[in-house]
Amino acid sequence: MTITSGLSRRGFLQGSIAALTLAVTAKGLVTAAWADDGSKKYGADGMPGGTVDDPLIFVSIAENGTVTIIAHRAEMGTGVRTSLPMVVADEMEARWEQVKVVQAEANEDRYGNQNVDGSRSVRHFLMPMRRVGAAARQMLEAAAAARWSVPVSEVKAVQHEVVHERTGRRLGYGELAADAAKQPVPNADALRLKAREDFRYIGKDRVRLVDLEAIGKGQATYGMDMRLPGMVYAVVARPPVVGGRARRFDASKALAVPGVIKVVEIPAMSGAPAFQPLGGVAVVARNTWAARQGRTALQIEWDDGANADYDSSVYRKTLEMAARQVGNVVRNQGDVVQAWNSASDAERLIAEYYVPHLAHASMEPPVATVRITKDGAEVWTSVQNPTAARAAVAARLKLKPENVKVNVLLLGGGFGRKSKPDFVDEAAIVAQAMPEGTPVKLVWTREDDIQNGYLHTVSVERLEAVIDRQGQVSSWLHRSAAPTIASLFTEGAMGQKPFESGMSAINMPYRIPNVRVETAEVPAHARIGWFRSVANIPHAFAAQCFIAELAHRAGKDHRQFALDLIGPARRIDPSTMADTWNYTESPERYPYDTGRLRGVIEAACEGAGWGRELPEGHGLGLAFCYSFLSYTAAVVEVAVDEKGEVRVVSVDMAMDCGPQINPERIRAQLEGGAIMGLSLALSSEITFAKGRVTQSNFHDYEVLRHNASPRTIRTHLVNDDHNLPPGGVGEPPVPPVAPALCNAIFAATGKRVRSLPVRTVA
């Protein structure tokens, strides 16, 4: 707990500074971590930087009583810049009206892990932040007791004051700040954490977003808002095909554009993509308009490279063929082959499902500002993994990481795209080519983002099942054919890895005696990056639609069929389902709890009025998913007219994430997940021809328009159990939405949808 005396924000930061969805370091993918004794490390202990719970690092109190709390995780709409400081404030009995939140720069050695991929922020830092707040409170209490020469047991912190209960004497936090700073930080075993009934902010809806007013007034600073004196602007002409390069270029016409200053070649990508730039030619100008006009004037001859023939319609056939062949077995119990061969044709069901490439398409495209001086480099950017950005710039400029400062600004959306700092590296390359001290702001346009970004994988999922005459599923085969995220980090990598299979493919808890899950080895022809909820999207889409098909074949209500398939409440060791990954968490601490899964199914169905009589052309569809250690279910109501046009009437979303730290943010994530899930189900699709992305902007890469959004989204928060460890919130809402929509379409029309996007029902 640093104690300040009227310091400015800049002075405070300078004085206090002394590093899919999966764990990603500055160098690549991490799927497991190990302690020195050879045992596996779980959760935050296995992440780079781990956790830090020192109040001297996270808390500062000024003489006027203002409590400044460091937010060390980037804000991209999840509310983490509010939620974690709110936890600190609650435990330290600070009045929220007297709290100021300051964003940390990249420094994992100081703050602990800062990568916000994987819905980990509250999951990993709830308890460390509680300890930070409790330690600060006890240090303030100790300072007051010493001032009054009374036992510390006689004093108590209450809403920004410490009170001597016997005499009624009071001291404000500002009055105690200097003395409190001299108190020893309590050991973890000496901390007195609050009881749940004493929470003022945790679990309540009393705290609004710290950035809400600034965002509403247009005063918040995102990466795109960054301005510095003498700033120049850059855009890049990138190879239109991944792995391509500029064979030759002529910059004369670009340099003739008024305002253009310089043209800089970006080195071509080499080997596995990782986080390196694609290469190309950058145009630097006095403003972005001149830079873009200069880019248009460039004359470039491209060598398209090995992916020049990539055609997504042809590749779909490749995936379909792969899904129909025996693949790599990643889960095998019983005898699926024998069960299939012994069944009659009437008992067998086969279905194939297709999900195309998807673009992250955040409202704020990638952008970074870099300034290089003789002392090092400073970066201002909207990034999900600040340490990866710091490492990329340090490596590019041959600097020590401590000589690179990364200032983390608000993100206008991320969804996994902005954890890959290729755009920051590009800005460093251009800044290096400019006179020392020149700030360079490198901007991606919407077209750049759609056509040159990282993409969610494309997949074909094939499911085969045997359903006997009693309507029981006796055999389940799931074959998944999709290029792997591992291809980012290992050239030529094929076959989904355990972290991908562990997302709604192998970890299915159904009471089926014969289960087999396989993956196909297929090559990647694009940069395959993690996307909100990662492989849960195609796996859950296929599995949840297939369960609905099985229920119909059995002549049973879908909801009841699903509950019967799941069976009674029980806690399953993930390893018994061949899941050794378990989102990097301990299987003892995070077992698969079918009772919690049943709970969200029942809550979503009750909220939607499952079983009620519907108007003609309307249908209800159900889907559910366990992802990022939380349980989510969705029920979608659709109306399909005589032309086959689909209108979403309502969505009911239920979630059990364990303890509900900031319910308002959980509801917001459920609502946003519903909209995003409907977007990818109804309209979003990236296709390729001759190696090139054929979409370019929101006119042809469509996200859900306002007029197509459901009028009603109801959210149902289930099981606020603070005895459970917290699960993720940002990613789990997305996977069940698309299959619930498609199941609703079948209920309304009797027509199956097995390929996304839907657009209309033929």
N, C-alpha and C positions, 0 to 999 in steps of 0.2 A: 504494500500500500504506500505509494509515493505520496507525500504530503506537499501540496503546492501552496504558494502564497501569492495569489493574484497573477499567476503565470498566464501568458497567452497560450492559445492552443498550440501554436508552432513551438513555443518554448517548452511546453509540457512534453510534446512528442520528442523534441530533441533531447530533453533531459531524461526521458524514460527509456530511450532505446539503448541498451548496454552492449524456408526453409522453408453390365459394363453393368443403374447402375453400377465398383471395383477400386482397388487401390492402385494409384498411378503415381510414381515418383517422377522426379525431373528426368530420369533416364528411361522410364518405361513402365511396363506392367508388373505389378506385384500381386501374387495370388496366395502367398503364405509367408509367414515370418517365423523365425525360430529364436528361442532364447539360447544363452551360452551353454546351458546344460543339455541342449538338444530337444527340449520340449517345444511344442508349438505355442506361439504367442497369438492371442486372440484380440479382437476389437481394437481399441485405440493403442494397446501395447504393441500391436503389429504394424501400426502405421508410422511412416516417417515423422519424426518429431514427437510422437506420442502425445501425452497431455501434460499440461502445466497447471498447477493450482495455487500459485504464489500470489497472495493479495498485493504484495509490493510491486508486482508487474502489471496487474489488471486494474487496480483501484487507486485513484488519487482524490484527495479532498482539499479544497481551497479554504482559505480563512473565512470566506462568506458562506461556507457550508455546501457549496456546489460539489457534488460527487461526480467525478469523471470515471467512466468505465470503458475499458478498451474492448472493442469488438474485433476479434481476431479472425472471424470467418466472413467471407465476402457475401454481400447482400444481392440476391438476384430475384427477389420477389417472394422468397419463403418466409421473410420476417425474422431471419436469424440475428440481424443487427439489433432487433428489439428483444427477441425471446431470451437469448443468453444473458445480456445485461440485465434483463428483468429478473432472471433467476438470482443473479448476484445481489441486486437491489432488495429483493424479497428477503434473502437470508441475512443481509446486513441491516435490515430495518431502515432502509433509506426511503425517503419520500420521492416518488417517481418524478414529481414536479421539480425537484432539485437535482435531477440526474442529467448528465450530459454524456452522450455516447460518442466516442472517437474511434475511427477505423484504424486498425493496425496496418503497418506496412508489412511486406514479406519478411518474415524472420521466424522460422520454425524452431530454431534453437531457443528463442526467447519465449514464444507463445504456444508452442506445441503445433500439432498438425494444422495446416490451413487449407487443405484441399477439400472443397465442398462437394465433390462427387460422392455418390453413393448414399445419400440421405443419412449422413452420419453426424451432423452438427449437434443436435440434441442428444442423439444416441450416445455419442462419445463424450460430450462435454457437459451434460446435465450435472453429474456429480462433481466434477472438478469445479464448475462454476458455483455450485452450492457451497463447496468447501471454501472457495475464495470469499464468498459473502459472509459465511459463518466466521471465518478467521478474522476478517475485517471488523465484524461486530464485536467479537471477543477482545480484540486489541483496543477498540474504543472503550469498551467496558472496563478493561484493565487500567487504561489511562485515567478514566474518571475515578475509579476506586483509589488509585494512587493519589490523585489530586485531593480527594476528600479524606484520605487515610482511613478508609473503611474496607471491610472484606469485599472482594469482588462478588461474592454471593449475594450482597445486599443491593447491587445495582443491576439495572436492566436497560438495554437499548430499546427504545420505542419511537418509531417514526422520526428519525433524524435527531433524536436527543438521547442522552443517557440519564436515567432517573435514579436517584437514591430513594428507594421505596420507603425507608423509615422516616426520612425528614422531608421528602418531596423536593429536594434540591435537583436542579436540572442543568445540564450543559449540552449545548448544541455540538453537532459533529465538527463544525468549523472551529469552535473553541478548543476542541480536543485533538485536532488534527496533528499538530506538531508533537504532542506527547504520545499519541497513538503510534506515530511512525517509529518511535524509539522502543516500543514494546516488541518482545520476541514473537515471531509468528508461531502460533500454536501448532503442535504436532497433530497429525490427522486423528490420532486416537483420543486427543483431548478436545476435539471440536464437538460443539453441541448444535447439531442440525435441528431445524424446526420440525415440529410435528405437522402433519398435513393440515390439521384443523387451524393451525396458526398462519397458514399462507395468506398473504395479502394479494399477491399478483399471480403466483403459480396456479394454474388451473382455472383462473378467473378470466373474465372478459373486460378487465378494467384498464388495460394498457393499450393505447393506440400506437401504431407504428411511429418510431422516432422520426422517420423521414416523410411521414404522410403529408404534413403541411407543405414542406418544400417541394415534394413531388406534385401536389395539387396546384401549387402556384407556379410550377415550371422553374423552380429555383434549385432543384437538386442537381448535383454534378455527376453525370454519367461520363463514360469515356468519350463519347461524341461531343460533350460540352467543353472539353479541355481547351483552354486558351492560354498562351504564354507570349510575352513580348518577342518579336522577331520570328514568330513561328512560320514555318513553311509546311506545305501540304503535299502528300504523295499518294498516288494510286499505282497499281501494278497491273500490267498486262501479263497474265499467267498462261502457261500452256493449257490449251483447252482439253487435253487428254492427260490423265494422271500418268506420270512417268515420261512425259514428253519434254522437249527442250527447244529453245530458240536456236535454230541452225544459223541464222544470220538476221540482222535487223538494220534498218536505216532510220536514224533519229532526226534527220535534218528538218523534216516537216514538223515534227513535234516541237523542236527547239524554236521554230519560227512562230509558234503560237504565243500571242502576247501573255506575259505572266509566267511562262515556263522558264525555269532556271537551269535545270539539269536533268539528264537521263542517266539512270544507274542500272546496270545489269545485276539481276539477282541470280546467284549460282543455281544451277539445275539440281533438282532432287537426286540423291544417290542412295541406292539400296532401299531398305524398308522405309516407309514414309515417316513413321514416328511423328515428331512435332516439327520437322524441318519444313521450310518453305518449299513450295512447288517449283520455284524458279521463275524466270521471266524478265521483264524489263519494267523498272519503276520510272515514273515521270514526276518530277518535283516542280512545284509552282507556288506562286504567291497565294493562291486560293484553290479550292477543290474544283471549281468549274474549269479553270485553266488547266489543271492537272488532268482532268477527264478529257478535255478537248485535245490536249497533247497526246494522251494515250490513244485516242481515236486516230490521230494522225500518224502514229507509228506504223512503219512498214516492217512486218515480221514474217519470216518464213519459219514455220514450225516443223520440227521432226516429232511426229506423234508417238513414236516409240511402240512398245510391245502391246499396249492396250488400244491401238488404233481401230481394231475391228470390234470392240466391245459393243454389243447390241443387246439391250435388256430383254427384248422379246425372244431372241435366240437363246440367251442365257437362261431364261425361264424354262425352256425345254431341257437345257442341261441339268437344271435343278430337279425337274420332274423325273428325268431318267435316273439321276443319282438317288432320289428318294424311293425309287422302285427297286433298288438293288440293296443287298445286304450291306450294312455299314459297320462302323466301329461300335461295338457294343459297350454302352456306358452304364446300363443297369440290366440285370437279368435275374429273374426269379421264376421258379416253376418251369414250365415247358410251353412256351408260346407256339412253337411250331407244331407240336403234337396236338395242342388244343385246337389250332386252326385246321389241321388236317382231319381231325375227328369230327368237326362241326359240319352241319349241312349248309347248303347255300343260303337257306332262309335265316340261319343263325349268324351269318357273317356280315359285317358292314365295313366298307372301305370308303375313306374320304381323303381328299387332298385339299390343302388350303394354301393360299398365296398371299404374301405381304410384300409390297414393293419396297425399293429404297425410299427413305424419307429424309428430308432435310430438316435441320434444327430450326432454321428460319426465325430466329429471335428478332424481336422488333428493332433492337439496336444491332446492326451488323458489327463484326469485329472491327476494333479501332485501337490504336496504341500511339502514344506520344513518347518519344525518346530524345533526351538531350545528353550529349557526351561532352565532358570537360576533362581537363588534365587530371582531376581527382577521381574520375570514374564516370558512371552513367546513372541517370535518373529516369525512371519510367512512370508514366501515368496511364493506367489502362483499366478496363473492365475485364477481370479475369477470374476464373474459378479456382485456379491453382497458382497462386502467386509465386510459390517456390519454383515451380517448373519454368515460369516466365523469367525469374531471376537467374536460374541456371542457364537458360537458353541465351540470354543476353551476355552473361559472363563468359560463356564458352565462345560465343561469336566474337566478342571484343577482346578475348584473352585477358579477362580481368578476374580477380578474386571475387567470389560471390559477395563478400562483405563490402566491396566497392561498387555494388549495383544496388540501388534503392528502387524498390517497386512500390509505388503508391496505388492502393486498390480503391478504385472508384465504384460507384453503383453500377450494376449490370442491368441493362435493359433486356433481360432474358438471357438464359445460358443453355440449359437443357443438356449439358455435356460438351457443347461446341467450344465454349470459352475456357475449358480446362486444357485445351491444346494450343499452346502459345506460338504457333507458326507466324501469326500476324505480328506478334511482338518482336520476334526474330527479324522479320522483314523490316520493321521500323528501325531496328538497330543497324541493319545493313545500310539502309539509306542514310541514317544519321552519321554513320562512320564516313560516308562519302562527302559530307558537307563540312563547311568550316567549323572549327571547334566552338562548342557552345550554342550551335543552331538547333532549336527545338524542331523536330520533325514529327508531324502528325500524319500517320499512315492510315488511310480510310479504305475500308471495303465497301463497295456499293451493294445494293440488294442483289444485283445480278452476280457479282463476285461471290457472294455468300451462297447463293443457290447453285451456281455452276462450278465453284472451285473449293467448296467446303468439304468437311468430313460427313459421311452419310451413315444413317442407320442401315444395317444389313438388309439385304433382300433374302427371302426364304420361301421354300416349299416345305410344308409339313404334311407328312402322310401318316394317317392313323388307320389301323386295322383292329377290329374287335370281334369277339364272339359273344353274343348275348343269347343265353339258352332259353328254353321254352317257358321257364318261370320268370323271365325278364331280368335275370341276373347276369352281370358282366363276368365272364369267366376268363377272358384273355384280352390283353391290351398291348398293342405294338405301336410305338411312336418313332418314326424316322424323320429326322430333321436335316435338311440340306440348306446350308447357308454359309457364305464366306465368314471367316472368323475375325474378331477384333485383334487376335494375335498377329494377323498379317500386317498390322501397323508396325510391329516391333521386330518381327522376324520375316525376312524376305522369303516369299513362297509358302508361308505357313498356311496349312489347310486343316480342316476338321475343328469343330467347336471344342473349346477347352472346358475343364470342369466348372469354371465360374459361369460359363454360358449355359451348359447343360443343367446347372443347378438353379436355373431361373425357369421354373414351371414346366420342366421336361422330366427330369428324373425324380424330382422331389414332389411326387403326387401321392397323397396318402390314402388312396381309395382301397376298399376291400376287394381286391381282385387277385386271385391266386397265381395267375400267370402274367407277368409283366416283363416287357423288353423295350428298351429305349436305345436307339442307334443314331449315330451322326454320320454324315457323308463328308468326304474330303472333296471340296470344290474350291477353285482358286478365287481370289479377290481381284477385281479389275478397277476398283475405286478405293479411296481411303475410307475404310470401315471404322467408324468411331462410335463410342458409346453415346446413347441417346436416351432421353428420359425413360427409365425403367428397362432399357436395354433388351435382352433376349426374352424377357417376360412378354413382350408385345406379340411376337409371332407364336411363341409356344402357348401362351394362354389363349390367344385367338383360336388356334386350332383345337386345343384340348377342350375349351369351354363350348365351342360350337359342336364338337363331336359328342360331348355328353348330352347336349340337347337333342342331337340326332338319335342317340341311343335311347333316351327317354321316350321319344316319339315312336321308335321301333318297338319298344316294350309296351307301348300303350299306357304310359304313366305320366302323371303330372311332373313337369321338369323339376320344380322345387323339391317335391318329395323324393323323386328319383335321385337327385343330387345328395340330399341328406342321407338317404339309405346307402348310397355309394360311399359316402364319407364314413358312415357308421357312428358309433357312440363317441362321446368325448374321451380323448386319450392324448397323452403326450408322447410323441414319437421321436426317437433319436434319429436325426437326419442321416447318420451314417448307415442306418438300416435301409435307407432308400438310395444308397450309393452316393449320397451328397456329402462329400468331404470338405466342401467349400463353406456352405452355410453363411454366405455373405461375410466371411472372415470372422464370424463370432463363435463363441463356445457353444457346442451342442448341448451341454448341460444347462447353460444359462438361457439358451434360446432353442428349446425343442420345438418341433412342429406340433402345435396344439389344435387338434381338430375341433375341440369344443369352442374355441374362439372363432374358427372358420364357420362353424355352424351358426354362431351368434350373429355374424355380419350378414349371412344369407337370410336369416330370419328377420333381421332388422330392416334390410333393404326391401324384402318382400312385403313386410307389414306396412312400411312407409308408402309403398306403391299401391297397396290394396290388391295384392296378388289374389287371383281367383275371381275378381269382380267382373260383372258383365260389361263388355266394351262395345262401343259403336262399331258398325260395319267398317272394315278396312283398318281397324286399329289392332294392335297386338302388344303384349308385354313380353320382354325377353330378359332373362337372368344370366349373369355370369359372375364368377368370383375368382379371387387370386390371392395367393400368399407371396408377397414380394417384399424385399428389403425389411424382412422380419416383422411386417405388419399384415393384417388380414383385411381385405377389401372386397366388397360385393357391389354390384350395380344392377338395377332394374331399369330398363329403358322402355318407354311407351312411344310407339310410332303410329303414324297414320300414313297409309299408302293409297294414293288416288288411282283412278282408272288408267292414267298415263304411266303409272309406275314410279311417280315421284314420291320421295320419302320426306315426310315432315316429322321431326322429333318433337313430341308433345311434352314429355317430361323425363327427368332422370332422377332416380333415387340412389344416392351413394352412401354406403355404410362403411365405417372403418373402425378397427380395433388396433390401435398403435400402442396399447399399454397406457402408461400415465399420460394424461392430456395436459401438457405444460402450457400451451397457449391455444385454447380452443378456437378462437377466432381465426388464427392462422391455419389450423387444421381444416376448418370449414372452407376457407379460401382456397387451399390446395385441392380439396375435393372438387370444388366448383371449377377451378382452372383445369384440373385433370379431366373432368367431364367434357369440357369444351375441346381440349386438345385431343382426347380420345375420339370424339365425334369428328374432328377435323381429319384425322388420319383414316378414319373409317369411311367417310363420305366423299372426300375430295382430294386429299394430298397424295401425290405420287411423283417420284423422280424416275425418268426413263432415260435411256442412252441410245444413241445412234452414231455409228462411226467413232465410238469412244467419247462422244461429247454428251453432256447433259442437255436434253432438249428443252427443259423449262428454264425460265430466266427471271421471273418476278411473280408477284402475287396474282397476276392475271391468268397465269397458267400453272403455277404451283399454288393451289388454292388452300387457304385456311378458312375455317368456318366463319361465314359472314354473320353479322348481327341478325339479319332477317331470317337466317336458317338456324339460329340458336334456339334451344328449348326455352319456352317462357318460364318454366318451373324447373329448378334444380333443388331438390331437398337433400339435406345432409343429416346423417344419423351417426353420432359418435357413441361407440359401444365400449363398455368395460373400462372405465377410468380407474384402473387398478395400479396404485403406486407401489404395490409389492412386486410388480413385474418390471423388468428392464424395458426402457423405451425402444420402440421400433421406429422405422423411417416413416416420413410423411410426404415428402416432395414427390417421390416417384410412384408409390403404390397405387394412386388413384387411376392411372392411365390404362393398365392392361385389361381390366374387365369391361371397359366401355364398348369397344368395337364388337366383341362377341355378343354382348347383351343386345346391342343394336341389331345385329344380324339374326339373332334368335327371335327378336321382336318382329322383324320383317317376315320370318317364316310363320310366326303365329298370326300375322295379319293377312298373309297372302298364300301360305303353303309353298312358297318358293325358297329354296336354300341359296344362301350367298356364301361362297367359299373363297372368294377372291376380292381383295381390296384394291382400290376404293370402290364403294358401292355405286355412287352417283344415282343411278336409277335402277329399278327392278324390272327386268325384261319380262 
